[in-house]
Protein backbone atom coordinates (compact mmCIF):
# COMPACT_ATOMS: atom_id res chain seq x y z
CA UNK A 1 0.00 0.00 0.00
CA UNK A 2 1.48 3.42 -0.91
CA UNK A 3 2.37 5.89 1.83
CA UNK A 4 -0.59 7.41 3.70
CA UNK A 5 -0.97 9.19 7.02
CA UNK A 6 -2.22 5.95 8.60
CA UNK A 7 0.71 3.75 7.55
CA UNK A 8 3.55 6.32 7.62
CA UNK A 9 5.39 4.48 10.41
CA UNK A 10 5.98 1.56 8.04
CA UNK A 11 8.24 3.86 6.02
CA UNK A 12 10.42 4.92 8.94
CA UNK A 13 13.49 3.17 10.42
CA UNK A 14 13.71 0.41 7.84
CA UNK A 15 16.88 -1.49 6.92
CA UNK A 16 16.29 -0.56 3.26
CA UNK A 17 14.56 2.46 1.74
CA UNK A 18 10.95 1.80 0.80
CA UNK A 19 9.24 3.58 -2.10
CA UNK A 20 6.24 5.61 -0.92
CA UNK A 21 4.55 5.13 -4.33
CA UNK A 22 4.93 1.43 -5.17
CA UNK A 23 5.66 0.19 -1.62
CA UNK A 24 8.70 -1.86 -2.71
CA UNK A 25 12.01 -2.03 -0.86
CA UNK A 26 15.01 -0.56 -2.64
CA UNK A 27 18.16 -2.64 -2.30
CA UNK A 28 21.03 -0.18 -1.79
CA UNK A 29 23.72 -2.64 -2.95
CA UNK A 30 21.84 -4.01 -5.93
CA UNK A 31 21.11 -0.48 -7.18
CA UNK A 32 24.55 0.91 -6.24
CA UNK A 33 23.06 3.72 -4.16
CA UNK A 34 25.91 3.81 -1.63
CA UNK A 35 25.70 7.61 -1.35
CA UNK A 36 22.53 7.04 0.69
CA UNK A 37 24.82 6.24 3.62
CA UNK A 38 25.71 9.95 3.78
CA UNK A 39 23.25 11.21 6.37
CA UNK A 40 24.09 14.90 6.05
CA UNK A 41 21.52 15.64 3.33
CA UNK A 42 18.25 14.17 2.05
CA UNK A 43 18.70 12.22 -1.19
CA UNK A 44 16.54 12.61 -4.28
CA UNK A 45 16.52 9.31 -6.16
CA UNK A 46 14.43 7.54 -8.75
CA UNK A 47 12.76 4.35 -7.55
CA UNK A 48 14.15 1.48 -9.66
CA UNK A 49 10.74 -0.23 -9.60
CA UNK A 50 8.20 2.48 -10.49
CA UNK A 51 10.70 5.13 -11.73
CA UNK A 52 9.13 7.93 -9.65
CA UNK A 53 11.31 10.49 -7.86
CA UNK A 54 11.45 10.03 -4.09
CA UNK A 55 13.24 11.68 -1.19
CA UNK A 56 15.28 9.46 1.15
CA UNK A 57 16.59 10.47 4.56
CA UNK A 58 19.21 8.29 6.25
CA UNK A 59 20.33 7.91 9.85
CA UNK A 60 23.26 5.94 11.21
CA UNK A 61 22.86 3.58 14.14
CA UNK A 62 26.04 2.66 15.96
CA UNK A 63 26.55 -0.46 18.05
CA UNK A 64 29.58 -1.25 20.16
CA UNK A 65 31.13 -4.38 21.63
CA UNK A 66 33.81 -4.40 24.28
CA UNK A 67 36.23 -6.89 25.75
CA UNK A 68 38.93 -6.84 28.34
CA UNK A 69 42.58 -7.06 27.29
CA UNK A 70 42.60 -10.84 27.84
CA UNK A 71 39.87 -11.27 25.23
CA UNK A 72 37.34 -12.39 27.86
CA UNK A 73 33.81 -11.09 27.65
mmJSON file of the N, C-alpha and C atoms, coordinates in Angstrom:
{"data_MODEL":{"atom_site":{
"group_PDB":["ATOM","ATOM","ATOM","ATOM","ATOM","ATOM","ATOM","ATOM","ATOM","ATOM","ATOM","ATOM","ATOM","ATOM","ATOM","ATOM","ATOM","ATOM","ATOM","ATOM","ATOM","ATOM","ATOM","ATOM","ATOM","ATOM","ATOM","ATOM","ATOM","ATOM","ATOM","ATOM","ATOM","ATOM","ATOM","ATOM","ATOM","ATOM","ATOM","ATOM","ATOM","ATOM","ATOM","ATOM","ATOM","ATOM","ATOM","ATOM","ATOM","ATOM","ATOM","ATOM","ATOM","ATOM","ATOM","ATOM","ATOM","ATOM","ATOM","ATOM","ATOM","ATOM","ATOM","ATOM","ATOM","ATOM","ATOM","ATOM","ATOM","ATOM","ATOM","ATOM","ATOM","ATOM","ATOM","ATOM","ATOM","ATOM","ATOM","ATOM","ATOM","ATOM","ATOM","ATOM","ATOM","ATOM","ATOM","ATOM","ATOM","ATOM","ATOM","ATOM","ATOM","ATOM","ATOM","ATOM","ATOM","ATOM","ATOM","ATOM","ATOM","ATOM","ATOM","ATOM","ATOM","ATOM","ATOM","ATOM","ATOM","ATOM","ATOM","ATOM","ATOM","ATOM","ATOM","ATOM","ATOM","ATOM","ATOM","ATOM","ATOM","ATOM","ATOM","ATOM","ATOM","ATOM","ATOM","ATOM","ATOM","ATOM","ATOM","ATOM","ATOM","ATOM","ATOM","ATOM","ATOM","ATOM","ATOM","ATOM","ATOM","ATOM","ATOM","ATOM","ATOM","ATOM","ATOM","ATOM","ATOM","ATOM","ATOM","ATOM","ATOM","ATOM","ATOM","ATOM","ATOM","ATOM","ATOM","ATOM","ATOM","ATOM","ATOM","ATOM","ATOM","ATOM","ATOM","ATOM","ATOM","ATOM","ATOM","ATOM","ATOM","ATOM","ATOM","ATOM","ATOM","ATOM","ATOM","ATOM","ATOM","ATOM","ATOM","ATOM","ATOM","ATOM","ATOM","ATOM","ATOM","ATOM","ATOM","ATOM","ATOM","ATOM","ATOM","ATOM","ATOM","ATOM","ATOM","ATOM","ATOM","ATOM","ATOM","ATOM","ATOM","ATOM","ATOM","ATOM","ATOM","ATOM","ATOM","ATOM","ATOM","ATOM","ATOM","ATOM","ATOM","ATOM","ATOM"],
"id":[1,2,3,4,5,6,7,8,9,10,11,12,13,14,15,16,17,18,19,20,21,22,23,24,25,26,27,28,29,30,31,32,33,34,35,36,37,38,39,40,41,42,43,44,45,46,47,48,49,50,51,52,53,54,55,56,57,58,59,60,61,62,63,64,65,66,67,68,69,70,71,72,73,74,75,76,77,78,79,80,81,82,83,84,85,86,87,88,89,90,91,92,93,94,95,96,97,98,99,100,101,102,103,104,105,106,107,108,109,110,111,112,113,114,115,116,117,118,119,120,121,122,123,124,125,126,127,128,129,130,131,132,133,134,135,136,137,138,139,140,141,142,143,144,145,146,147,148,149,150,151,152,153,154,155,156,157,158,159,160,161,162,163,164,165,166,167,168,169,170,171,172,173,174,175,176,177,178,179,180,181,182,183,184,185,186,187,188,189,190,191,192,193,194,195,196,197,198,199,200,201,202,203,204,205,206,207,208,209,210,211,212,213,214,215,216,217,218,219],
"type_symbol":["N","C","C","N","C","C","N","C","C","N","C","C","N","C","C","N","C","C","N","C","C","N","C","C","N","C","C","N","C","C","N","C","C","N","C","C","N","C","C","N","C","C","N","C","C","N","C","C","N","C","C","N","C","C","N","C","C","N","C","C","N","C","C","N","C","C","N","C","C","N","C","C","N","C","C","N","C","C","N","C","C","N","C","C","N","C","C","N","C","C","N","C","C","N","C","C","N","C","C","N","C","C","N","C","C","N","C","C","N","C","C","N","C","C","N","C","C","N","C","C","N","C","C","N","C","C","N","C","C","N","C","C","N","C","C","N","C","C","N","C","C","N","C","C","N","C","C","N","C","C","N","C","C","N","C","C","N","C","C","N","C","C","N","C","C","N","C","C","N","C","C","N","C","C","N","C","C","N","C","C","N","C","C","N","C","C","N","C","C","N","C","C","N","C","C","N","C","C","N","C","C","N","C","C","N","C","C","N","C","C","N","C","C","N","C","C","N","C","C"],
"label_atom_id":["N","CA","C","N","CA","C","N","CA","C","N","CA","C","N","CA","C","N","CA","C","N","CA","C","N","CA","C","N","CA","C","N","CA","C","N","CA","C","N","CA","C","N","CA","C","N","CA","C","N","CA","C","N","CA","C","N","CA","C","N","CA","C","N","CA","C","N","CA","C","N","CA","C","N","CA","C","N","CA","C","N","CA","C","N","CA","C","N","CA","C","N","CA","C","N","CA","C","N","CA","C","N","CA","C","N","CA","C","N","CA","C","N","CA","C","N","CA","C","N","CA","C","N","CA","C","N","CA","C","N","CA","C","N","CA","C","N","CA","C","N","CA","C","N","CA","C","N","CA","C","N","CA","C","N","CA","C","N","CA","C","N","CA","C","N","CA","C","N","CA","C","N","CA","C","N","CA","C","N","CA","C","N","CA","C","N","CA","C","N","CA","C","N","CA","C","N","CA","C","N","CA","C","N","CA","C","N","CA","C","N","CA","C","N","CA","C","N","CA","C","N","CA","C","N","CA","C","N","CA","C","N","CA","C","N","CA","C","N","CA","C","N","CA","C","N","CA","C","N","CA","C","N","CA","C"],
"label_alt_id":[null,null,null,null,null,null,null,null,null,null,null,null,null,null,null,null,null,null,null,null,null,null,null,null,null,null,null,null,null,null,null,null,null,null,null,null,null,null,null,null,null,null,null,null,null,null,null,null,null,null,null,null,null,null,null,null,null,null,null,null,null,null,null,null,null,null,null,null,null,null,null,null,null,null,null,null,null,null,null,null,null,null,null,null,null,null,null,null,null,null,null,null,null,null,null,null,null,null,null,null,null,null,null,null,null,null,null,null,null,null,null,null,null,null,null,null,null,null,null,null,null,null,null,null,null,null,null,null,null,null,null,null,null,null,null,null,null,null,null,null,null,null,null,null,null,null,null,null,null,null,null,null,null,null,null,null,null,null,null,null,null,null,null,null,null,null,null,null,null,null,null,null,null,null,null,null,null,null,null,null,null,null,null,null,null,null,null,null,null,null,null,null,null,null,null,null,null,null,null,null,null,null,null,null,null,null,null,null,null,null,null,null,null,null,null,null,null,null,null],
"label_comp_id":["UNK","UNK","UNK","UNK","UNK","UNK","UNK","UNK","UNK","UNK","UNK","UNK","UNK","UNK","UNK","UNK","UNK","UNK","UNK","UNK","UNK","UNK","UNK","UNK","UNK","UNK","UNK","UNK","UNK","UNK","UNK","UNK","UNK","UNK","UNK","UNK","UNK","UNK","UNK","UNK","UNK","UNK","UNK","UNK","UNK","UNK","UNK","UNK","UNK","UNK","UNK","UNK","UNK","UNK","UNK","UNK","UNK","UNK","UNK","UNK","UNK","UNK","UNK","UNK","UNK","UNK","UNK","UNK","UNK","UNK","UNK","UNK","UNK","UNK","UNK","UNK","UNK","UNK","UNK","UNK","UNK","UNK","UNK","UNK","UNK","UNK","UNK","UNK","UNK","UNK","UNK","UNK","UNK","UNK","UNK","UNK","UNK","UNK","UNK","UNK","UNK","UNK","UNK","UNK","UNK","UNK","UNK","UNK","UNK","UNK","UNK","UNK","UNK","UNK","UNK","UNK","UNK","UNK","UNK","UNK","UNK","UNK","UNK","UNK","UNK","UNK","UNK","UNK","UNK","UNK","UNK","UNK","UNK","UNK","UNK","UNK","UNK","UNK","UNK","UNK","UNK","UNK","UNK","UNK","UNK","UNK","UNK","UNK","UNK","UNK","UNK","UNK","UNK","UNK","UNK","UNK","UNK","UNK","UNK","UNK","UNK","UNK","UNK","UNK","UNK","UNK","UNK","UNK","UNK","UNK","UNK","UNK","UNK","UNK","UNK","UNK","UNK","UNK","UNK","UNK","UNK","UNK","UNK","UNK","UNK","UNK","UNK","UNK","UNK","UNK","UNK","UNK","UNK","UNK","UNK","UNK","UNK","UNK","UNK","UNK","UNK","UNK","UNK","UNK","UNK","UNK","UNK","UNK","UNK","UNK","UNK","UNK","UNK","UNK","UNK","UNK","UNK","UNK","UNK"],
"label_asym_id":["A","A","A","A","A","A","A","A","A","A","A","A","A","A","A","A","A","A","A","A","A","A","A","A","A","A","A","A","A","A","A","A","A","A","A","A","A","A","A","A","A","A","A","A","A","A","A","A","A","A","A","A","A","A","A","A","A","A","A","A","A","A","A","A","A","A","A","A","A","A","A","A","A","A","A","A","A","A","A","A","A","A","A","A","A","A","A","A","A","A","A","A","A","A","A","A","A","A","A","A","A","A","A","A","A","A","A","A","A","A","A","A","A","A","A","A","A","A","A","A","A","A","A","A","A","A","A","A","A","A","A","A","A","A","A","A","A","A","A","A","A","A","A","A","A","A","A","A","A","A","A","A","A","A","A","A","A","A","A","A","A","A","A","A","A","A","A","A","A","A","A","A","A","A","A","A","A","A","A","A","A","A","A","A","A","A","A","A","A","A","A","A","A","A","A","A","A","A","A","A","A","A","A","A","A","A","A","A","A","A","A","A","A","A","A","A","A","A","A"],
"label_entity_id":["1","1","1","1","1","1","1","1","1","1","1","1","1","1","1","1","1","1","1","1","1","1","1","1","1","1","1","1","1","1","1","1","1","1","1","1","1","1","1","1","1","1","1","1","1","1","1","1","1","1","1","1","1","1","1","1","1","1","1","1","1","1","1","1","1","1","1","1","1","1","1","1","1","1","1","1","1","1","1","1","1","1","1","1","1","1","1","1","1","1","1","1","1","1","1","1","1","1","1","1","1","1","1","1","1","1","1","1","1","1","1","1","1","1","1","1","1","1","1","1","1","1","1","1","1","1","1","1","1","1","1","1","1","1","1","1","1","1","1","1","1","1","1","1","1","1","1","1","1","1","1","1","1","1","1","1","1","1","1","1","1","1","1","1","1","1","1","1","1","1","1","1","1","1","1","1","1","1","1","1","1","1","1","1","1","1","1","1","1","1","1","1","1","1","1","1","1","1","1","1","1","1","1","1","1","1","1","1","1","1","1","1","1","1","1","1","1","1","1"],
"label_seq_id":[1,1,1,2,2,2,3,3,3,4,4,4,5,5,5,6,6,6,7,7,7,8,8,8,9,9,9,10,10,10,11,11,11,12,12,12,13,13,13,14,14,14,15,15,15,16,16,16,17,17,17,18,18,18,19,19,19,20,20,20,21,21,21,22,22,22,23,23,23,24,24,24,25,25,25,26,26,26,27,27,27,28,28,28,29,29,29,30,30,30,31,31,31,32,32,32,33,33,33,34,34,34,35,35,35,36,36,36,37,37,37,38,38,38,39,39,39,40,40,40,41,41,41,42,42,42,43,43,43,44,44,44,45,45,45,46,46,46,47,47,47,48,48,48,49,49,49,50,50,50,51,51,51,52,52,52,53,53,53,54,54,54,55,55,55,56,56,56,57,57,57,58,58,58,59,59,59,60,60,60,61,61,61,62,62,62,63,63,63,64,64,64,65,65,65,66,66,66,67,67,67,68,68,68,69,69,69,70,70,70,71,71,71,72,72,72,73,73,73],
"pdbx_PDB_ins_code":[null,null,null,null,null,null,null,null,null,null,null,null,null,null,null,null,null,null,null,null,null,null,null,null,null,null,null,null,null,null,null,null,null,null,null,null,null,null,null,null,null,null,null,null,null,null,null,null,null,null,null,null,null,null,null,null,null,null,null,null,null,null,null,null,null,null,null,null,null,null,null,null,null,null,null,null,null,null,null,null,null,null,null,null,null,null,null,null,null,null,null,null,null,null,null,null,null,null,null,null,null,null,null,null,null,null,null,null,null,null,null,null,null,null,null,null,null,null,null,null,null,null,null,null,null,null,null,null,null,null,null,null,null,null,null,null,null,null,null,null,null,null,null,null,null,null,null,null,null,null,null,null,null,null,null,null,null,null,null,null,null,null,null,null,null,null,null,null,null,null,null,null,null,null,null,null,null,null,null,null,null,null,null,null,null,null,null,null,null,null,null,null,null,null,null,null,null,null,null,null,null,null,null,null,null,null,null,null,null,null,null,null,null,null,null,null,null,null,null],
"Cartn_x":[0.85,0.0,0.897,0.685,1.476,1.347,2.29,2.366,1.107,0.552,-0.585,-0.304,-1.129,-0.972,-1.103,-1.971,-2.219,-1.062,-0.347,0.713,2.119,2.268,3.55,4.668,4.344,5.389,6.051,5.385,5.976,7.066,7.219,8.237,9.379,9.407,10.422,11.247,12.548,13.485,13.558,13.579,13.709,15.169,15.506,16.877,17.175,16.149,16.294,15.271,15.567,14.56,13.346,12.192,10.951,10.255,9.874,9.243,7.847,7.557,6.235,5.154,5.533,4.552,4.191,5.208,4.931,5.082,5.564,5.661,6.728,7.654,8.696,9.974,10.709,12.009,13.022,13.954,15.01,16.318,16.911,18.158,19.309,19.961,21.032,22.189,22.603,23.721,23.38,22.242,21.844,21.73,21.306,21.109,22.262,23.343,24.549,24.23,23.452,23.062,23.81,25.116,25.906,25.978,25.703,25.705,24.569,23.608,22.531,23.046,24.246,24.823,25.312,25.374,25.714,24.455,24.454,23.25,23.2,24.076,24.095,23.02,22.531,21.525,20.456,19.236,18.25,18.675,18.295,18.699,17.488,17.565,16.537,16.972,16.187,16.522,15.286,15.527,14.433,14.261,13.042,12.764,13.04,13.843,14.153,12.964,11.906,10.739,9.675,9.276,8.199,8.709,10.009,10.695,10.225,9.541,9.131,10.236,10.33,11.31,10.848,11.762,11.449,12.568,12.283,13.242,13.558,14.848,15.277,16.137,15.81,16.588,17.261,18.518,19.212,19.729,19.797,20.33,21.239,22.338,23.264,22.918,23.041,22.857,24.156,24.754,26.035,25.812,26.542,26.548,28.002,28.221,29.575,29.659,30.814,31.131,32.441,32.568,33.812,34.307,35.585,36.235,37.334,37.769,38.934,40.186,41.359,42.582,42.926,42.349,42.597,41.683,40.796,39.874,38.664,38.491,37.345,36.171,35.01,33.807,33.125],
"Cartn_y":[-1.173,0.0,1.239,2.187,3.416,4.215,5.094,5.89,6.711,6.587,7.406,7.85,8.73,9.189,8.014,7.073,5.947,4.949,4.757,3.751,4.356,5.638,6.321,5.715,5.083,4.485,3.289,2.662,1.558,2.006,3.31,3.863,4.501,4.309,4.924,3.832,4.054,3.172,1.766,1.687,0.409,0.127,-1.126,-1.488,-1.102,-0.994,-0.559,0.539,1.464,2.456,1.768,2.364,1.804,2.893,2.587,3.578,3.92,5.21,5.612,5.524,5.25,5.129,3.677,2.829,1.433,0.471,0.969,0.189,-0.91,-0.841,-1.86,-1.389,-2.337,-2.031,-1.789,-0.891,-0.563,-1.088,-2.047,-2.64,-1.69,-1.16,-0.176,-0.778,-1.991,-2.638,-2.956,-3.595,-4.007,-2.814,-1.671,-0.478,0.51,0.095,0.913,2.335,2.423,3.718,3.962,3.727,3.812,5.221,6.24,7.606,7.828,6.922,7.042,6.917,6.359,6.241,7.583,8.599,9.948,10.557,10.735,11.206,12.726,13.457,14.904,15.62,14.991,15.636,14.613,15.081,14.172,13.837,12.677,12.221,12.113,12.75,12.611,11.503,10.448,9.315,8.881,8.111,7.539,6.09,5.725,4.352,3.432,2.381,1.484,0.613,0.591,-0.229,0.546,1.713,2.475,3.712,4.012,5.126,6.514,6.614,7.926,8.491,9.815,10.491,10.436,10.072,10.026,10.703,11.044,11.683,10.705,10.415,9.456,10.172,9.954,10.465,9.267,9.404,8.291,8.713,7.713,7.907,6.737,7.01,5.943,5.472,4.178,3.584,2.864,3.235,2.656,1.633,0.527,-0.458,-0.712,-1.046,-1.246,-2.56,-3.206,-4.385,-4.098,-4.608,-4.397,-5.716,-5.733,-6.895,-6.393,-7.236,-6.84,-7.194,-6.844,-7.059,-8.545,-9.385,-10.836,-11.499,-10.715,-11.271,-11.944,-11.77,-12.386,-11.409,-11.939,-11.088,-11.104],
"Cartn_z":[0.0,0.0,0.0,-0.887,-0.907,0.39,0.608,1.825,2.056,3.259,3.704,5.128,5.639,7.023,7.999,7.702,8.604,8.652,7.559,7.554,7.481,7.768,7.618,8.45,9.575,10.411,9.734,8.777,8.036,7.078,6.912,6.016,6.79,8.084,8.942,9.622,9.712,10.419,9.833,8.528,7.84,7.517,7.292,6.916,5.477,4.653,3.265,3.008,2.097,1.737,1.131,1.326,0.8,-0.017,-1.226,-2.1,-1.59,-1.402,-0.922,-1.998,-3.241,-4.331,-4.615,-4.804,-5.171,-3.998,-2.848,-1.616,-1.666,-2.608,-2.705,-2.038,-1.445,-0.864,-1.968,-1.691,-2.644,-2.081,-2.747,-2.298,-2.64,-1.609,-1.794,-2.593,-2.257,-2.948,-4.399,-4.59,-5.932,-6.881,-6.353,-7.175,-7.081,-6.397,-6.244,-5.783,-4.728,-4.157,-2.844,-2.854,-1.633,-1.062,-1.874,-1.355,-0.358,-0.293,0.689,2.112,2.283,3.618,4.158,3.323,3.778,4.378,5.701,6.365,6.53,5.865,6.046,5.232,4.19,3.332,2.927,2.639,2.046,0.613,0.14,-1.19,-2.107,-3.258,-4.278,-5.214,-5.292,-6.157,-6.936,-7.962,-8.752,-8.304,-7.95,-7.547,-8.738,-8.543,-9.661,-10.085,-9.292,-9.601,-10.382,-9.847,-10.491,-11.226,-11.054,-11.725,-11.3,-10.163,-9.646,-8.762,-8.717,-7.858,-6.412,-5.518,-4.095,-3.317,-2.079,-1.188,-0.065,0.129,1.149,2.187,3.44,4.565,5.223,5.605,6.246,7.611,8.505,9.852,10.173,10.815,11.209,12.617,12.823,14.142,14.477,15.569,15.962,17.058,16.979,18.053,18.431,19.667,20.165,20.916,20.828,21.628,22.339,23.535,24.283,24.842,25.172,25.748,26.678,27.57,28.345,27.558,28.043,27.294,27.117,27.951,27.838,26.824,26.218,25.229,25.854,27.178,27.859,27.854,27.652,27.647,28.975],
"occupancy":[1.0,1.0,1.0,1.0,1.0,1.0,1.0,1.0,1.0,1.0,1.0,1.0,1.0,1.0,1.0,1.0,1.0,1.0,1.0,1.0,1.0,1.0,1.0,1.0,1.0,1.0,1.0,1.0,1.0,1.0,1.0,1.0,1.0,1.0,1.0,1.0,1.0,1.0,1.0,1.0,1.0,1.0,1.0,1.0,1.0,1.0,1.0,1.0,1.0,1.0,1.0,1.0,1.0,1.0,1.0,1.0,1.0,1.0,1.0,1.0,1.0,1.0,1.0,1.0,1.0,1.0,1.0,1.0,1.0,1.0,1.0,1.0,1.0,1.0,1.0,1.0,1.0,1.0,1.0,1.0,1.0,1.0,1.0,1.0,1.0,1.0,1.0,1.0,1.0,1.0,1.0,1.0,1.0,1.0,1.0,1.0,1.0,1.0,1.0,1.0,1.0,1.0,1.0,1.0,1.0,1.0,1.0,1.0,1.0,1.0,1.0,1.0,1.0,1.0,1.0,1.0,1.0,1.0,1.0,1.0,1.0,1.0,1.0,1.0,1.0,1.0,1.0,1.0,1.0,1.0,1.0,1.0,1.0,1.0,1.0,1.0,1.0,1.0,1.0,1.0,1.0,1.0,1.0,1.0,1.0,1.0,1.0,1.0,1.0,1.0,1.0,1.0,1.0,1.0,1.0,1.0,1.0,1.0,1.0,1.0,1.0,1.0,1.0,1.0,1.0,1.0,1.0,1.0,1.0,1.0,1.0,1.0,1.0,1.0,1.0,1.0,1.0,1.0,1.0,1.0,1.0,1.0,1.0,1.0,1.0,1.0,1.0,1.0,1.0,1.0,1.0,1.0,1.0,1.0,1.0,1.0,1.0,1.0,1.0,1.0,1.0,1.0,1.0,1.0,1.0,1.0,1.0,1.0,1.0,1.0,1.0,1.0,1.0,1.0,1.0,1.0,1.0,1.0,1.0],
"B_iso_or_equiv":[0.0,0.0,0.0,0.0,0.0,0.0,0.0,0.0,0.0,0.0,0.0,0.0,0.0,0.0,0.0,0.0,0.0,0.0,0.0,0.0,0.0,0.0,0.0,0.0,0.0,0.0,0.0,0.0,0.0,0.0,0.0,0.0,0.0,0.0,0.0,0.0,0.0,0.0,0.0,0.0,0.0,0.0,0.0,0.0,0.0,0.0,0.0,0.0,0.0,0.0,0.0,0.0,0.0,0.0,0.0,0.0,0.0,0.0,0.0,0.0,0.0,0.0,0.0,0.0,0.0,0.0,0.0,0.0,0.0,0.0,0.0,0.0,0.0,0.0,0.0,0.0,0.0,0.0,0.0,0.0,0.0,0.0,0.0,0.0,0.0,0.0,0.0,0.0,0.0,0.0,0.0,0.0,0.0,0.0,0.0,0.0,0.0,0.0,0.0,0.0,0.0,0.0,0.0,0.0,0.0,0.0,0.0,0.0,0.0,0.0,0.0,0.0,0.0,0.0,0.0,0.0,0.0,0.0,0.0,0.0,0.0,0.0,0.0,0.0,0.0,0.0,0.0,0.0,0.0,0.0,0.0,0.0,0.0,0.0,0.0,0.0,0.0,0.0,0.0,0.0,0.0,0.0,0.0,0.0,0.0,0.0,0.0,0.0,0.0,0.0,0.0,0.0,0.0,0.0,0.0,0.0,0.0,0.0,0.0,0.0,0.0,0.0,0.0,0.0,0.0,0.0,0.0,0.0,0.0,0.0,0.0,0.0,0.0,0.0,0.0,0.0,0.0,0.0,0.0,0.0,0.0,0.0,0.0,0.0,0.0,0.0,0.0,0.0,0.0,0.0,0.0,0.0,0.0,0.0,0.0,0.0,0.0,0.0,0.0,0.0,0.0,0.0,0.0,0.0,0.0,0.0,0.0,0.0,0.0,0.0,0.0,0.0,0.0,0.0,0.0,0.0,0.0,0.0,0.0],
"pdbx_formal_charge":[null,null,null,null,null,null,null,null,null,null,null,null,null,null,null,null,null,null,null,null,null,null,null,null,null,null,null,null,null,null,null,null,null,null,null,null,null,null,null,null,null,null,null,null,null,null,null,null,null,null,null,null,null,null,null,null,null,null,null,null,null,null,null,null,null,null,null,null,null,null,null,null,null,null,null,null,null,null,null,null,null,null,null,null,null,null,null,null,null,null,null,null,null,null,null,null,null,null,null,null,null,null,null,null,null,null,null,null,null,null,null,null,null,null,null,null,null,null,null,null,null,null,null,null,null,null,null,null,null,null,null,null,null,null,null,null,null,null,null,null,null,null,null,null,null,null,null,null,null,null,null,null,null,null,null,null,null,null,null,null,null,null,null,null,null,null,null,null,null,null,null,null,null,null,null,null,null,null,null,null,null,null,null,null,null,null,null,null,null,null,null,null,null,null,null,null,null,null,null,null,null,null,null,null,null,null,null,null,null,null,null,null,null,null,null,null,null,null,null],
"auth_seq_id":[1,1,1,2,2,2,3,3,3,4,4,4,5,5,5,6,6,6,7,7,7,8,8,8,9,9,9,10,10,10,11,11,11,12,12,12,13,13,13,14,14,14,15,15,15,16,16,16,17,17,17,18,18,18,19,19,19,20,20,20,21,21,21,22,22,22,23,23,23,24,24,24,25,25,25,26,26,26,27,27,27,28,28,28,29,29,29,30,30,30,31,31,31,32,32,32,33,33,33,34,34,34,35,35,35,36,36,36,37,37,37,38,38,38,39,39,39,40,40,40,41,41,41,42,42,42,43,43,43,44,44,44,45,45,45,46,46,46,47,47,47,48,48,48,49,49,49,50,50,50,51,51,51,52,52,52,53,53,53,54,54,54,55,55,55,56,56,56,57,57,57,58,58,58,59,59,59,60,60,60,61,61,61,62,62,62,63,63,63,64,64,64,65,65,65,66,66,66,67,67,67,68,68,68,69,69,69,70,70,70,71,71,71,72,72,72,73,73,73],
"auth_comp_id":["UNK","UNK","UNK","UNK","UNK","UNK","UNK","UNK","UNK","UNK","UNK","UNK","UNK","UNK","UNK","UNK","UNK","UNK","UNK","UNK","UNK","UNK","UNK","UNK","UNK","UNK","UNK","UNK","UNK","UNK","UNK","UNK","UNK","UNK","UNK","UNK","UNK","UNK","UNK","UNK","UNK","UNK","UNK","UNK","UNK","UNK","UNK","UNK","UNK","UNK","UNK","UNK","UNK","UNK","UNK","UNK","UNK","UNK","UNK","UNK","UNK","UNK","UNK","UNK","UNK","UNK","UNK","UNK","UNK","UNK","UNK","UNK","UNK","UNK","UNK","UNK","UNK","UNK","UNK","UNK","UNK","UNK","UNK","UNK","UNK","UNK","UNK","UNK","UNK","UNK","UNK","UNK","UNK","UNK","UNK","UNK","UNK","UNK","UNK","UNK","UNK","UNK","UNK","UNK","UNK","UNK","UNK","UNK","UNK","UNK","UNK","UNK","UNK","UNK","UNK","UNK","UNK","UNK","UNK","UNK","UNK","UNK","UNK","UNK","UNK","UNK","UNK","UNK","UNK","UNK","UNK","UNK","UNK","UNK","UNK","UNK","UNK","UNK","UNK","UNK","UNK","UNK","UNK","UNK","UNK","UNK","UNK","UNK","UNK","UNK","UNK","UNK","UNK","UNK","UNK","UNK","UNK","UNK","UNK","UNK","UNK","UNK","UNK","UNK","UNK","UNK","UNK","UNK","UNK","UNK","UNK","UNK","UNK","UNK","UNK","UNK","UNK","UNK","UNK","UNK","UNK","UNK","UNK","UNK","UNK","UNK","UNK","UNK","UNK","UNK","UNK","UNK","UNK","UNK","UNK","UNK","UNK","UNK","UNK","UNK","UNK","UNK","UNK","UNK","UNK","UNK","UNK","UNK","UNK","UNK","UNK","UNK","UNK","UNK","UNK","UNK","UNK","UNK","UNK"],
"auth_asym_id":["A","A","A","A","A","A","A","A","A","A","A","A","A","A","A","A","A","A","A","A","A","A","A","A","A","A","A","A","A","A","A","A","A","A","A","A","A","A","A","A","A","A","A","A","A","A","A","A","A","A","A","A","A","A","A","A","A","A","A","A","A","A","A","A","A","A","A","A","A","A","A","A","A","A","A","A","A","A","A","A","A","A","A","A","A","A","A","A","A","A","A","A","A","A","A","A","A","A","A","A","A","A","A","A","A","A","A","A","A","A","A","A","A","A","A","A","A","A","A","A","A","A","A","A","A","A","A","A","A","A","A","A","A","A","A","A","A","A","A","A","A","A","A","A","A","A","A","A","A","A","A","A","A","A","A","A","A","A","A","A","A","A","A","A","A","A","A","A","A","A","A","A","A","A","A","A","A","A","A","A","A","A","A","A","A","A","A","A","A","A","A","A","A","A","A","A","A","A","A","A","A","A","A","A","A","A","A","A","A","A","A","A","A","A","A","A","A","A","A"],
"auth_atom_id":["N","CA","C","N","CA","C","N","CA","C","N","CA","C","N","CA","C","N","CA","C","N","CA","C","N","CA","C","N","CA","C","N","CA","C","N","CA","C","N","CA","C","N","CA","C","N","CA","C","N","CA","C","N","CA","C","N","CA","C","N","CA","C","N","CA","C","N","CA","C","N","CA","C","N","CA","C","N","CA","C","N","CA","C","N","CA","C","N","CA","C","N","CA","C","N","CA","C","N","CA","C","N","CA","C","N","CA","C","N","CA","C","N","CA","C","N","CA","C","N","CA","C","N","CA","C","N","CA","C","N","CA","C","N","CA","C","N","CA","C","N","CA","C","N","CA","C","N","CA","C","N","CA","C","N","CA","C","N","CA","C","N","CA","C","N","CA","C","N","CA","C","N","CA","C","N","CA","C","N","CA","C","N","CA","C","N","CA","C","N","CA","C","N","CA","C","N","CA","C","N","CA","C","N","CA","C","N","CA","C","N","CA","C","N","CA","C","N","CA","C","N","CA","C","N","CA","C","N","CA","C","N","CA","C","N","CA","C","N","CA","C","N","CA","C","N","CA","C","N","CA","C","N","CA","C"],
"pdbx_PDB_model_num":[1,1,1,1,1,1,1,1,1,1,1,1,1,1,1,1,1,1,1,1,1,1,1,1,1,1,1,1,1,1,1,1,1,1,1,1,1,1,1,1,1,1,1,1,1,1,1,1,1,1,1,1,1,1,1,1,1,1,1,1,1,1,1,1,1,1,1,1,1,1,1,1,1,1,1,1,1,1,1,1,1,1,1,1,1,1,1,1,1,1,1,1,1,1,1,1,1,1,1,1,1,1,1,1,1,1,1,1,1,1,1,1,1,1,1,1,1,1,1,1,1,1,1,1,1,1,1,1,1,1,1,1,1,1,1,1,1,1,1,1,1,1,1,1,1,1,1,1,1,1,1,1,1,1,1,1,1,1,1,1,1,1,1,1,1,1,1,1,1,1,1,1,1,1,1,1,1,1,1,1,1,1,1,1,1,1,1,1,1,1,1,1,1,1,1,1,1,1,1,1,1,1,1,1,1,1,1,1,1,1,1,1,1,1,1,1,1,1,1]
}}}
